[in-house]
Amino acid sequence: MSFPLLTATAALPAIGAIATAAVPAARRTAAKWLALLFSLATLALAITVLVRFDPDGDRYQLTESHAWIAEFGVRYELGVDGIAVALIALTALLMPFIILAGWHDADPLETGSRRWRPTQGFFALILAVEAMVILSFEATDVFLFYIFFEAMLIPMYFLIGGFGDRAHEHGEKVASTQRSYAAVKFLLYNLVGGLIMLAAVIGLYVVAGNFSLQEIAEARANGTLDMATNTERWLFLGFFFAFAVKAPLWPLHTWLPNAMGEATAPVAVLITAVVDKVGTFAMLRFCLQLFPEASKWATPAILVLALISIIYGALLAVGQRDIKRLVAYASISHFGFIIMGIFAMTSQGQSGATLYMVNHGISTAALMLVAGFLISRRGSRLIADYGGVQKVAPVLAGTFLIGSLATLSLPGLAPFVSEFLVLVGTFTRYPVIGIIATFGIVLAALYTLVLYQRTMTGPVKAEVSAMPDLRVRELVVVAPLVALLIFLGVYPKPLTDIVNPAVKQTMSDVQKKDPQPEVEAAK
């Protein structure tokens, strides 16, 4: 029996969560180091998965299958394709940086004026989320996926509501109320989506007789499972609704700015760079594979919603006064690009969407974590409270600039490649949608550069005149992310080699081929 590598990759952070939570309350530093070590060990296993995965091999590799609830056809089935491997690597990569960036976020204040849950709980919850996200990427049994898709909401709820941002303009009482509101809103939105998905999962079992993604997809492909058109469409809508809430897609997005605004910066990164990717990943893995005809039927409406997300998110980002809410609305715009690429039904669009998931995770982490370091120094999230930071903290300002430029997809940085592929892939099949979506790029340049100008340039405000530059721990967090943004921006081939075969399989599932160019290239 071969070593269950996928199980180990998800189990290790789960064990780390239990071990971290069990550390005595007086030994907060030991709990932090233990959580960091478990996150690094998980990263080592994720790299092993990446190395052992063969892009030219079987579609699902490193598979595991064991009986679980035999009476209902539920199995413990795991397997990864190129898309899942890339996102598992992203998740495991970001976790050590999230833990390091949040090193002091759950420490008690010296004044004792605020009550915080134990530091151990903060880091244990982060590791628990990592375990559930990785299992969601690995699960090839629909019911197993559903369990972890929903279970990750519980630790996220406590991370948002129990360990919120300490910088608030209206004081502790209002801050506590808004944290609770954001946490409850996050939970309710996602629970409603999950309950609708549960009805669709049950309906899928009634139609197919099992929960195995591979078996159902194969039966659809060879014609042994023939769903009625209306049945397929209703089931598709049940799955898609849940994924659109988590993604988040307009108009189901309104929980995200509240959650990211009230969470600490590392938890905000956990939300948008890690957890939300489960939604867009599931659109590729489940919606397109299980319901190919319904996916094509719904494509025009989904593309319109994605386009609205792109423009709406960017416009609201332009008008934000709060740094973290600006990044949240920018992420809504970026998720619009990802969903547009998925449902453009072209290989360029879907490859670009998958790369966008990875690159957005890295760029948002870089920008939000540096913003968190900035906010922790000044004690304010308001853009108007800053000015002239680059003169007193040039390294902080420089890394903030790179994160901002990556957010607007500057050529030479990783997000540019993915955004370009999404736009090209969309334009070849839906030129009007592609043209309008390019305005999102213009708006991105506006909100990111204005943010940098207002916070980093101009006269030095008295409140930031003594602001320290990035410390060693903070540089350890930011420098690798900046290096990755540059490396993948110049040389994205390692990623494209992994995801392109999986995208080709997905295109085959929906029986779509890329549009042929009207003019053949000269030989």
C-alpha positions as CSV (number, residue, x, y, z in Angstrom):
1,M,0.0,0.0,0.0
2,S,1.5,3.3,-1.1
3,F,1.8,6.2,1.3
4,P,-1.4,8.3,1.4
5,L,0.3,11.6,0.5
6,L,-2.9,13.6,-0.1
7,T,-4.4,12.5,3.2
8,A,-1.1,13.4,5.0
9,T,-1.0,16.8,3.4
10,A,-4.5,17.7,4.8
11,A,-4.1,15.8,8.1
12,L,-0.8,17.5,9.1
13,P,-2.3,21.0,9.6
14,A,-5.3,19.4,11.3
15,I,-3.0,17.7,13.8
16,G,-1.1,21.0,14.1
17,A,-4.4,22.8,15.0
18,I,-5.1,20.3,17.8
19,A,-1.5,20.5,19.1
20,T,-1.4,24.3,19.0
21,A,-4.7,24.5,20.8
22,A,-3.4,22.2,23.5
23,V,-0.4,24.4,24.4
24,P,-0.8,25.9,27.9
25,A,-2.2,29.4,27.8
26,A,0.9,30.9,29.4
27,R,3.1,29.7,26.6
28,R,1.9,31.8,23.7
29,T,5.2,32.0,22.0
30,A,5.6,28.2,21.9
31,A,2.1,28.0,20.3
32,K,3.2,30.4,17.6
33,W,6.3,28.5,16.8
34,L,4.5,25.2,16.8
35,A,1.9,26.5,14.3
36,L,4.7,27.9,12.1
37,L,6.5,24.5,12.1
38,F,3.3,22.6,11.2
39,S,2.7,25.1,8.3
40,L,6.2,24.6,7.0
41,A,5.9,20.8,7.2
42,T,2.6,21.0,5.3
43,L,4.4,23.2,2.7
44,A,7.0,20.4,2.4
45,L,4.3,17.8,1.7
46,A,2.6,20.1,-0.8
47,I,5.9,20.5,-2.6
48,T,6.2,16.7,-2.7
49,V,2.7,16.5,-4.2
50,L,3.8,19.0,-6.8
51,V,7.0,17.1,-7.6
52,R,5.2,13.7,-7.9
53,F,2.4,15.0,-10.1
54,D,2.9,14.3,-13.8
55,P,1.1,16.8,-16.0
56,D,1.1,14.4,-18.9
57,G,-0.1,11.4,-16.8
58,D,-3.7,10.5,-15.7
59,R,-6.2,13.2,-15.1
60,Y,-6.4,12.4,-11.4
61,Q,-3.3,11.3,-9.6
62,L,-2.1,10.2,-6.2
63,T,-5.7,8.9,-5.7
64,E,-7.1,7.3,-2.6
65,S,-10.4,5.6,-2.2
66,H,-11.9,3.9,0.9
67,A,-15.4,3.0,1.8
68,W,-16.9,5.4,4.3
69,I,-20.8,5.5,4.5
70,A,-21.4,2.5,2.2
71,E,-25.2,2.6,2.7
72,F,-25.4,5.9,0.9
73,G,-22.6,5.4,-1.5
74,V,-20.3,7.9,0.2
75,R,-16.6,7.2,-0.2
76,Y,-13.4,8.8,1.1
77,E,-12.0,9.6,-2.4
78,L,-9.1,11.9,-3.1
79,G,-7.3,12.8,-6.3
80,V,-5.6,15.9,-7.8
81,D,-5.4,17.3,-11.3
82,G,-3.1,20.1,-12.4
83,I,-5.5,22.8,-11.2
84,A,-5.9,21.3,-7.7
85,V,-2.1,20.8,-7.4
86,A,-1.5,24.5,-8.2
87,L,-4.0,25.6,-5.6
88,I,-2.8,23.3,-2.9
89,A,0.7,24.6,-3.5
90,L,-0.7,28.2,-3.2
91,T,-2.5,27.4,0.0
92,A,0.5,25.7,1.7
93,L,2.8,28.5,0.5
94,L,0.8,31.3,2.0
95,M,0.2,29.8,5.4
96,P,3.6,30.3,6.9
97,F,3.5,34.0,5.7
98,I,0.0,34.4,7.2
99,I,1.2,33.0,10.5
100,L,4.3,35.2,10.6
101,A,2.4,38.3,9.6
102,G,-0.2,37.6,12.4
103,W,2.5,36.9,15.0
104,H,1.2,39.5,17.4
105,D,-2.4,39.9,16.2
106,A,-3.9,37.8,19.0
107,D,-1.6,39.0,21.8
108,P,-3.4,40.6,24.8
109,L,-3.1,44.4,25.0
110,E,-1.0,45.7,27.8
111,T,-3.8,47.9,29.0
112,G,-6.1,44.9,29.5
113,S,-8.9,47.0,28.1
114,R,-9.9,44.4,25.5
115,R,-10.6,40.7,25.9
116,W,-9.0,38.4,23.3
117,R,-9.4,34.7,22.9
118,P,-6.2,32.8,23.7
119,T,-3.4,33.3,21.2
120,Q,-3.3,29.5,20.8
121,G,-6.8,29.6,19.4
122,F,-6.0,32.1,16.7
123,F,-3.2,30.0,15.2
124,A,-5.1,26.7,15.7
125,L,-8.1,28.1,13.8
126,I,-5.8,29.2,10.9
127,L,-4.3,25.7,10.6
128,A,-7.8,24.2,10.8
129,V,-8.9,26.3,7.8
130,E,-5.8,25.2,5.9
131,A,-6.7,21.5,6.5
132,M,-10.2,21.9,5.3
133,V,-9.3,24.0,2.2
134,I,-6.7,21.4,1.1
135,L,-9.2,18.6,1.5
136,S,-11.7,20.5,-0.6
137,F,-9.1,20.7,-3.4
138,E,-8.4,17.0,-3.1
139,A,-11.9,15.5,-2.7
140,T,-13.3,13.7,-5.7
141,D,-16.4,12.5,-3.8
142,V,-19.1,15.2,-4.0
143,F,-20.4,14.6,-0.5
144,L,-16.9,14.6,1.0
145,F,-16.2,17.9,-0.8
146,Y,-19.5,19.3,0.5
147,I,-18.6,18.5,4.2
148,F,-15.3,20.4,4.1
149,F,-16.7,23.2,1.9
150,E,-19.1,23.9,4.7
151,A,-17.0,23.0,7.7
152,M,-14.4,25.7,6.9
153,L,-17.0,28.3,7.7
154,I,-16.8,27.5,11.5
155,P,-13.2,28.4,12.1
156,M,-13.5,31.4,9.7
157,Y,-16.4,32.7,11.7
158,F,-14.4,32.7,14.9
159,L,-11.4,34.3,13.2
160,I,-13.4,37.2,11.9
161,G,-15.6,37.7,14.9
162,G,-13.2,36.8,17.7
163,F,-9.9,38.2,16.4
164,G,-10.9,41.3,14.5
165,D,-8.8,44.3,13.5
166,R,-7.7,46.4,16.4
167,A,-7.5,49.6,14.3
168,H,-10.9,51.2,14.3
169,E,-11.9,54.9,14.1
170,H,-15.0,54.6,16.3
171,G,-13.6,52.8,19.4
172,E,-13.8,49.4,20.9
173,K,-17.6,49.1,21.4
174,V,-18.4,49.9,17.8
175,A,-15.5,47.8,16.5
176,S,-16.8,44.8,18.5
177,T,-20.3,45.2,17.1
178,Q,-19.0,45.5,13.5
179,R,-16.8,42.4,13.9
180,S,-19.8,40.4,15.1
181,Y,-21.9,41.8,12.2
182,A,-19.3,40.9,9.7
183,A,-18.8,37.4,11.1
184,V,-22.5,36.6,11.2
185,K,-23.0,38.0,7.7
186,F,-20.2,35.9,6.4
187,L,-21.7,32.8,8.0
188,L,-25.3,33.4,6.9
189,Y,-24.5,34.1,3.3
190,N,-22.3,31.0,3.0
191,L,-24.7,28.8,5.0
192,V,-27.6,29.7,2.7
193,G,-25.4,28.9,-0.3
194,G,-24.4,25.6,1.3
195,L,-27.9,24.6,2.1
196,I,-29.0,25.1,-1.5
197,M,-26.0,23.1,-2.6
198,L,-26.9,20.3,-0.2
199,A,-30.3,20.0,-1.9
200,A,-28.5,19.8,-5.2
201,V,-26.1,17.2,-3.9
202,I,-29.0,15.0,-2.7
203,G,-30.6,15.5,-6.1
204,L,-27.4,14.4,-7.9
205,Y,-27.4,11.2,-5.8
206,V,-31.0,10.5,-6.7
207,V,-30.2,10.8,-10.4
208,A,-26.7,9.2,-10.4
209,G,-26.9,6.7,-7.6
210,N,-23.5,7.7,-6.1
211,F,-21.3,10.7,-5.2
212,S,-18.2,9.8,-7.1
213,L,-17.1,12.7,-9.4
214,Q,-15.1,10.5,-11.7
215,E,-17.8,7.8,-12.0
216,I,-20.6,10.4,-12.7
217,A,-18.4,12.3,-15.2
218,E,-17.5,9.1,-17.0
219,A,-21.2,8.0,-17.1
220,R,-22.1,11.4,-18.6
221,A,-19.4,11.2,-21.2
222,N,-20.2,7.7,-22.4
223,G,-24.0,8.2,-22.3
224,T,-24.9,5.7,-19.6
225,L,-26.2,8.5,-17.4
226,D,-28.7,10.8,-19.2
227,M,-30.1,13.6,-17.1
228,A,-33.2,15.4,-18.2
229,T,-32.4,18.9,-19.4
230,N,-34.4,20.7,-16.6
231,T,-33.0,18.4,-13.9
232,E,-29.4,19.1,-15.0
233,R,-30.1,22.9,-15.1
234,W,-31.6,22.9,-11.6
235,L,-28.8,20.8,-10.2
236,F,-26.2,23.1,-11.9
237,L,-27.9,26.2,-10.4
238,G,-27.8,24.6,-6.9
239,F,-24.1,24.0,-7.1
240,F,-23.2,27.3,-8.9
241,F,-25.1,29.4,-6.4
242,A,-23.0,28.1,-3.5
243,F,-19.8,28.6,-5.4
244,A,-20.8,32.1,-6.5
245,V,-21.4,33.1,-2.9
246,K,-18.0,31.9,-1.9
247,A,-16.2,33.2,-5.0
248,P,-17.8,36.0,-4.5
249,L,-19.8,37.0,-7.6
250,W,-22.0,40.0,-7.8
251,P,-24.7,40.3,-6.4
252,L,-23.8,37.7,-3.8
253,H,-20.6,39.5,-2.8
254,T,-21.7,41.9,-0.1
255,W,-20.3,39.8,2.8
256,L,-16.7,40.2,1.6
257,P,-16.0,43.9,2.2
258,N,-17.4,43.6,5.8
259,A,-15.4,40.4,6.5
260,M,-12.1,41.7,5.1
261,G,-12.5,45.1,6.7
262,E,-13.1,43.8,10.2
263,A,-10.7,40.9,10.1
264,T,-7.0,41.2,10.8
265,A,-4.9,41.6,7.7
266,P,-3.6,37.9,7.7
267,V,-7.1,36.6,8.2
268,A,-8.3,38.9,5.3
269,V,-5.6,37.2,3.2
270,L,-6.9,33.9,4.3
271,I,-10.4,34.8,3.2
272,T,-9.7,36.2,-0.3
273,A,-6.4,34.4,-1.3
274,V,-7.3,31.0,0.0
275,V,-10.9,30.3,1.1
276,D,-12.6,32.1,-1.8
277,K,-10.5,30.2,-4.3
278,V,-12.5,27.0,-3.3
279,G,-15.5,28.6,-5.0
280,T,-13.9,29.3,-8.4
281,F,-12.0,26.0,-8.3
282,A,-15.3,24.1,-7.7
283,M,-16.9,25.8,-10.7
284,L,-14.2,24.2,-12.9
285,R,-14.2,20.8,-11.1
286,F,-17.9,20.3,-10.4
287,C,-20.1,22.6,-12.5
288,L,-18.3,22.0,-15.8
289,Q,-17.6,18.3,-15.3
290,L,-21.0,17.2,-13.8
291,F,-23.3,19.5,-15.8
292,P,-21.6,20.4,-19.1
293,E,-24.8,21.2,-21.0
294,A,-26.3,23.3,-18.2
295,S,-22.9,25.1,-18.0
296,K,-23.1,26.1,-21.6
297,W,-26.8,27.1,-21.2
298,A,-26.0,29.4,-18.2
299,T,-22.8,30.9,-19.8
300,P,-24.3,34.1,-21.2
301,A,-25.9,35.1,-17.9
302,I,-22.8,34.2,-15.9
303,L,-20.6,36.2,-18.2
304,V,-22.8,39.3,-17.7
305,L,-22.7,38.8,-13.9
306,A,-18.9,38.4,-14.1
307,L,-18.6,41.6,-16.1
308,I,-20.7,43.5,-13.6
309,S,-18.4,42.2,-10.8
310,I,-15.4,43.5,-12.7
311,I,-16.7,47.0,-13.3
312,Y,-18.7,47.4,-10.1
313,G,-15.9,46.1,-7.8
314,A,-13.4,48.4,-9.5
315,L,-15.7,51.5,-9.3
316,L,-16.4,50.9,-5.6
317,A,-12.7,50.4,-4.9
318,V,-12.1,53.9,-6.4
319,G,-14.4,55.5,-3.9
320,Q,-13.2,53.8,-0.7
321,R,-11.7,55.6,2.3
322,D,-10.7,52.4,4.1
323,I,-7.5,50.7,2.8
324,K,-8.7,47.1,3.6
325,R,-12.2,47.6,2.0
326,L,-10.5,49.0,-1.1
327,V,-8.5,45.7,-1.4
328,A,-11.8,43.8,-0.8
329,Y,-13.6,45.5,-3.7
330,A,-10.6,45.1,-5.9
331,S,-10.8,41.4,-5.2
332,I,-14.4,41.3,-6.2
333,S,-13.3,42.8,-9.5
334,H,-10.5,40.2,-9.9
335,F,-12.9,37.3,-9.1
336,G,-15.0,38.7,-11.9
337,F,-12.1,38.2,-14.3
338,I,-11.6,34.6,-13.0
339,I,-15.2,33.6,-13.4
340,M,-15.3,35.3,-16.9
341,G,-12.3,33.2,-17.9
342,I,-13.8,30.0,-16.7
343,F,-17.1,30.5,-18.6
344,A,-15.5,31.9,-21.7
345,M,-15.1,28.2,-22.6
346,T,-11.8,28.7,-24.3
347,S,-8.4,27.1,-23.3
348,Q,-6.8,30.5,-23.0
349,G,-9.6,31.8,-20.8
350,Q,-9.6,28.8,-18.4
351,S,-5.8,28.6,-18.3
352,G,-5.8,32.3,-17.5
353,A,-8.5,31.9,-14.8
354,T,-6.5,29.1,-13.1
355,L,-3.3,31.2,-13.2
356,Y,-5.3,34.2,-12.0
357,M,-6.4,32.2,-8.9
358,V,-2.7,31.6,-8.0
359,N,-1.4,35.0,-9.0
360,H,-4.2,36.8,-7.3
361,G,-3.5,34.9,-4.1
362,I,0.1,36.0,-4.2
363,S,-0.5,39.6,-5.2
364,T,-3.3,40.1,-2.7
365,A,-1.3,38.6,0.1
366,A,1.6,40.9,-0.7
367,L,-0.5,44.0,-0.8
368,M,-2.8,43.2,2.1
369,L,0.0,42.1,4.5
370,V,2.0,45.2,3.8
371,A,-1.1,47.2,4.3
372,G,-1.6,45.4,7.6
373,F,1.9,46.3,8.7
374,L,1.2,49.9,7.8
375,I,-2.1,50.0,9.7
376,S,-0.6,48.4,12.8
377,R,1.9,51.2,12.9
378,R,-0.5,54.1,12.6
379,G,-3.6,52.5,14.2
380,S,-5.9,53.5,11.4
381,R,-7.4,52.0,8.3
382,L,-8.4,55.3,6.7
383,I,-6.4,56.5,3.7
384,A,-6.7,60.1,4.7
385,D,-4.7,59.5,7.9
386,Y,-1.5,58.8,5.9
387,G,0.8,60.8,3.8
388,G,4.5,60.9,3.0
389,V,5.2,57.4,4.3
390,Q,7.8,56.7,1.6
391,K,10.1,59.4,3.1
392,V,10.2,57.7,6.6
393,A,9.7,54.0,5.6
394,P,11.0,53.6,2.1
395,V,11.2,49.8,2.1
396,L,7.6,49.5,3.3
397,A,6.5,52.0,0.6
398,G,8.5,50.1,-2.0
399,T,6.9,46.8,-1.3
400,F,3.5,48.5,-1.0
401,L,4.1,49.9,-4.5
402,I,5.0,46.5,-6.0
403,G,1.9,44.9,-4.4
404,S,-0.2,47.8,-5.9
405,L,1.3,47.4,-9.3
406,A,0.7,43.7,-9.2
407,T,-3.0,44.4,-8.3
408,L,-3.3,46.5,-11.5
409,S,-1.7,43.7,-13.5
410,L,1.4,45.6,-14.6
411,P,3.4,43.8,-17.3
412,G,6.3,41.9,-15.8
413,L,4.4,41.0,-12.7
414,A,2.5,37.7,-12.3
415,P,-1.2,38.8,-12.6
416,F,-0.6,40.4,-16.0
417,V,-0.1,37.0,-17.7
418,S,-3.3,35.6,-16.3
419,E,-5.4,38.7,-16.9
420,F,-4.1,38.9,-20.5
421,L,-5.0,35.2,-21.1
422,V,-8.5,35.7,-19.7
423,L,-9.2,38.8,-21.9
424,V,-7.8,37.1,-25.0
425,G,-9.8,33.9,-24.3
426,T,-13.0,35.9,-23.7
427,F,-12.5,38.2,-26.7
428,T,-12.1,35.3,-29.2
429,R,-15.6,34.0,-28.3
430,Y,-17.4,37.0,-26.8
431,P,-15.7,40.1,-28.2
432,V,-18.2,42.6,-26.6
433,I,-17.7,41.2,-23.1
434,G,-14.0,41.2,-23.6
435,I,-13.9,44.8,-24.7
436,I,-16.0,46.1,-21.8
437,A,-14.0,44.1,-19.3
438,T,-10.8,45.9,-20.3
439,F,-12.2,49.0,-18.6
440,G,-11.6,47.1,-15.4
441,I,-7.9,47.5,-16.0
442,V,-8.2,51.2,-16.4
443,L,-10.1,51.5,-13.1
444,A,-7.6,49.2,-11.4
445,A,-4.8,51.6,-12.4
446,L,-6.9,54.5,-10.9
447,Y,-7.7,53.0,-7.5
448,T,-4.2,51.5,-6.9
449,L,-2.2,54.4,-7.9
450,V,-4.4,56.9,-6.1
451,L,-4.1,54.7,-3.0
452,Y,-0.3,54.8,-3.3
453,Q,-0.3,58.5,-4.0
454,R,-2.4,59.4,-1.0
455,T,-0.7,57.2,1.5
456,M,2.9,57.2,0.5
457,T,3.7,60.5,-1.3
458,G,3.2,64.1,-0.4
459,P,4.1,65.9,2.8
460,V,4.9,63.7,5.8
461,K,2.0,63.8,8.3
462,A,3.0,64.3,11.9
463,E,1.4,61.0,12.9
464,V,3.6,59.0,10.6
465,S,6.8,61.0,11.0
466,A,8.3,58.4,13.5
467,M,6.9,55.4,11.7
468,P,9.5,52.5,11.6
469,D,10.4,50.7,8.4
470,L,9.8,47.0,7.9
471,R,11.3,44.8,10.5
472,V,13.1,41.5,9.9
473,R,10.1,39.3,10.5
474,E,8.0,41.5,8.1
475,L,10.7,41.4,5.4
476,V,10.7,37.6,5.7
477,V,7.0,37.7,5.0
478,V,7.0,40.2,2.1
479,A,10.3,39.5,0.2
480,P,9.4,35.9,-1.0
481,L,6.0,37.1,-2.2
482,V,7.5,40.0,-4.2
483,A,10.1,37.6,-5.7
484,L,7.3,35.2,-6.7
485,L,5.4,38.0,-8.4
486,I,8.4,39.0,-10.5
487,F,9.4,35.4,-11.3
488,L,6.0,34.2,-12.4
489,G,5.5,37.5,-14.3
490,V,8.6,36.9,-16.3
491,Y,8.5,33.1,-16.5
492,P,5.0,31.6,-16.0
493,K,5.8,28.3,-17.8
494,P,6.2,26.2,-14.7
495,L,2.5,27.0,-13.8
496,T,1.1,26.7,-17.3
497,D,2.8,23.3,-17.8
498,I,0.9,22.0,-14.8
499,V,-2.6,23.5,-15.5
500,N,-2.9,23.3,-19.3
501,P,-3.5,19.5,-19.5
502,A,-6.2,19.8,-16.9
503,V,-7.8,22.7,-18.8
504,K,-7.7,20.6,-22.0
505,Q,-9.6,17.9,-20.1
506,T,-12.2,20.4,-18.9
507,M,-12.7,21.7,-22.4
508,S,-13.3,18.2,-23.5
509,D,-15.9,17.7,-20.8
510,V,-18.0,20.6,-22.1
511,Q,-17.3,19.6,-25.7
512,K,-15.9,23.0,-26.6
513,K,-13.1,23.8,-29.0
514,D,-11.2,27.1,-29.3
515,P,-12.5,29.4,-32.0
516,Q,-10.3,29.4,-35.1
517,P,-8.6,32.7,-36.0
518,E,-10.2,34.5,-39.0
519,V,-6.8,35.1,-40.5
520,E,-4.3,32.3,-40.6
521,A,-0.8,33.1,-39.4
522,A,1.8,33.4,-42.1
523,K,4.0,30.3,-42.5
